[in-house]
């Protein structure tokens, strides 16, 4: 196997560590997927610029040289096209920081991640043009042999796959799908058979960003065309457009061309590969120049240099939004999704976009067909650069798409009428994104609270549409015929809906007036506990170590590890072995004796806090919590964890503040079920991001020079990720 030296030397951050940090950030307690739209100023307000070669180039140079942008990338590549021509095509920073290899937009390849879906969709639409695929047909017409449950009387159609409305249970990449075994090959069919999800919502009823659906679309391309997926893409998409530096296969050529990925601290990551091979939903490698060629063809009704890849009618159909929770909040087209919602402006239906993230890489493609304009940005650090870039570009060149939305006169509903929206909502894709909705005190008002922004008002501006009193963005609701209520809350996750939890029935041994009832009933509403009032919860039963790690990871939406534990460990044959193993792999469980976990031993309160702290400290610095004064006896190794939990409010009502301001967490007492429920509930609902932001703002700032002070006056960058 040929692996060039530049790509095989040891990297600072290991693949496993980076992947687990990425997965934990998406799926555990603080999934940072919100889309902050603040950006470094590029032009004065009201001064719209014509988009030309000169203005595009000047904009890019100014933006990428700003301190806000520089914090968000190591290397970046960008192309701007308009009226069939490239206006600007530039690279910034390094493809490899250690070697000081500059980014070349013509030859430096990036993992474009989910931007791959746009190309997979284009391939499917070619087959639709040829009459070989029917968008309204059951996808199983073209993909045979997959067994899965669908309790509804509606099939999952090809169109459902394209628009992320399948109703499938979430199936995102797992740890074993991102690996360094370059000899390993898992076919699309093998992968689909191993991971095929059941249908858990009526197909077409809700929007949830769905990676697995695009794997199935890739299989449709392969099965219907009779060509291997990669061969089809090369022959029918890439080659006609001259996209010579694009592929879904990490060949030796691309190992040389691929930019090094970096983590949020700009530490380089090991080279990795993906399963299945190829990966239609996210495995594409490409350059800014190649994506520019595709954008020119798409904006020119499917033609570039006399080479047609799509009919004009097909292009128009791919530009059209197919679902929306409200007209100002569209969801998806065939292969694209709505743009970032700018404060007060909704998501412009005139703009179609595609975002993508993989470990160490992020991308953003956006097209404005009526302006015949397209932009593609890709960079070798997963994060928020695009969240800064997009609004800055729009506000500079096309501010009409950022203008406030105007509504017809509307009579807000009463507090009683809006009460139907009250309750807990969980994101369909990331179940740890939880919003709490309560009735407001005024006409047409609700109150929303979450772990990121805390509590703020929602003010009704239209039927089922509200404006967030803090962010200025819109939140909308959808009520299905069966009584199910969905919400699209764009700050937390613009790529899907949150579903209102069921009415909790309670437990026969949990009184409504119990100080733990809110937590227990809340978790019951979200589906984490059986919703049966005849059942006993046993609130004062002690929790074992195995029960705790399983509960934490299962409620975070993670699946048990598929790695078989070593036979000489004391959890090898335990019922919770998969979760215990995942706890070790993720770093939540450590210890001097790696063979003895003592799974059936009762867990102490300080041990439980330390396990959670080991994941939270990936995001929150311990220094912020050191002023917490503890009472009682806590072991030294547990003190940083306890201080963090106290400061963030992640504990139950049994924790008391004493007269001298110290806090006793009863560190050595066994954790009981009602206390565990309180911890879990606070992890979902406590505004931890807001608390940390306030703590950081209180930290003394170092003295700076005048130059540094000028830099500090610029708006801060968004510390966010979008899946």
MOTA-V45065 format. One record per pair of residues at least 24 apart in sequence whose ideal C-beta (glycine too) atoms are under 7 Angstrom apart, sorted by the first residue. I is the first residue (numbers start at 1). J is the second residue. Records with the same first field share a line. If there is no record, write none. Layout:
I->J  J
This chain:
1->182  183
2->252
3->255
4->255  256
6->96  99
7->255  271
11->268  269  270
12->267  268
13->263  267  268  269
14->270
15->180  269  270  272
18->263  269  359
19->175  178  359
20->585  586  587
21->618
22->359
23->175
24->586  615  618
25->619
26->430  723
27->430  432  556  557  558
28->432  556  615
29->432  556  615  616  683
30->451  619  688  689
31->430  432  433
32->719  720  721
33->430  492  493  720  721  722  723
34->452  491  492  720
35->340  387  490  491  494  720  722
36->384  387  718  720
37->340  342  343  387  391
38->715  718
39->388  391  392  715
40->66  68  69  388  392  714  715
42->392  396
43->396
48->399
49->396  397
51->82  87  373  397
52->87
53->87  88
56->80  87  88
57->88
59->396
60->88  90
63->389  392
64->92
66->714
67->711  714
68->388  714  715  716  717
69->385  388
71->717
72->381  383  384  385  388  717
73->379  381  385
74->262  266  380  381
75->103  259  379  380
76->103  377  379  385
77->103  105  108  110  287  288  378
78->288  376  377
79->105  288  289  291  292  376
80->375
81->292  295  296  374
82->372  373
83->372
84->296  300
86->292
89->288  289  292
95->259  260
96->260
97->268
98->268
103->259
105->287  288  289
106->287  289
107->245  257  287
108->257  259  287
109->245  254  257  258  259  285  286  287
110->259  286  361  363  378  380
111->285  358  361
112->284  286  356  363  378
113->282  356  357  358  361  363
114->281  282  354  355  356  357
115->284  354  356  363  365
116->280  281  282  283  284  356
117->214  281  335  354
118->335  336  354  365
119->233  237  284
120->214  217  218  221  280
121->162  318  334  335
122->237  309  310  335
123->221  232  233  236  237
124->162  217  220  221
125->310  314  318  334
126->236  310
127->221  224  225
129->311  314
132->224
133->158  220  224
134->158
135->159
139->216  220
142->220  223  224
143->216  219  220  223
146->192  193  196
147->196
148->196  197  198  199
149->198  199
150->199
152->199  202  203
154->202  203  204
155->203
156->199  203
157->203
158->220
160->203  204
161->213  216  217
162->217  334  335
163->322  323  332
164->207  208  209  210  213  332
165->203  204  206  207  323
166->203  210  213
167->199  200  201  202  203  205
168->197  199  210  212  213
169->197  198  200
170->429
171->195  197  211  212
172->211
173->211
174->559
176->562
177->274  275
178->272  274  359
179->272  273  275
180->270  272  273
182->273
184->275
185->277
186->275  276  277
187->276
188->215  218  219  222  229  276
189->219
190->276
191->215  275  276
192->216  219
205->480
206->428  486  497
207->323  331  332  496  497
208->428  429  496  497
209->429  495  496  723
211->281  282
214->280  281
215->280  281
217->280
218->280
229->278  280
230->278
237->309
240->307  309
241->293  294  297  304  307  309
242->293
243->290  293  294
245->286  287  290
246->284  285  286  290
247->285
248->278  279  283  284
249->278
250->285
254->285
258->285
259->380
260->380
261->359  360  361  380
262->360  380  381
263->360
264->381  383
269->359  360
282->356  358
288->376  378
291->365  376
292->376
295->367  374  376
298->367
299->367  369  372  374
319->352  369
321->349
325->476  478  488  497
326->464  465  476
328->405  465  474
329->474  476  488
337->495
339->366  390
340->387  390  391  494
341->473  474  490  494
342->391  402
343->471  472  473
344->404  405  472
345->402  403  404  405
346->405  474
348->401
350->401
351->401
355->386  722
357->382  721  722  723
362->386
364->390
366->390
368->398
371->398
382->721
383->721
384->717  718  719  720  721
387->718  720
388->717  718
407->461  462
410->461  462
412->443  444  460
413->444  460
414->443
415->439  440  443
418->446
421->446  477  485
423->500  501  525
424->501  522  525  526
425->487  498  499  500  501
426->498  499  501  526
427->493  496  498
428->496  497  498  499
429->496
430->493  557
431->557
432->556  557  684
433->492  493  498
434->526  684  685
435->487  489  498
436->685
449->685
450->492
451->684  685  686  687  688  689
452->492  687  689  690
453->491  687  690
454->687  690
495->722  723
501->525  526  527
502->531
504->531
505->531  532  533
506->533
507->533  535  536  537
508->533  534  535  536
509->536  537  538  539
510->537  539
515->653
516->652  674  677  678
519->677  678  681
520->674  677
522->681
523->677  680  681
528->555
537->673
538->673
539->672  673  674
540->672  674
541->672  673
542->602  670  672
543->602  603  671  672  673  676
544->599  600  601  602  603
545->597  598  599  601  603
546->574  576  580  599  600
548->603  608  671  676
549->579  580  583  588  589  611
550->576  579
551->676  680
552->611  612
553->579  582  583
554->579
555->680
558->582
561->585
568->595
569->595
570->595  596  597  598  599
571->597  599
574->599
586->615
587->614
588->614  615
602->670
603->671
604->667  668  669  670  671
605->665  666  667  669  671
606->634  635  638  642  667  668
608->671  679
609->638  641  642  645
610->638  641
613->640  641  644  645
616->644
620->644  692
624->692  695  696
628->663
629->661  662  663
630->662  663
631->658  662  663  664
632->664  666  667
633->667  668
634->667
638->667
642->667
648->686  688  691
649->682  686
650->679  682  683  686
651->678  679  682
652->678  679
653->678
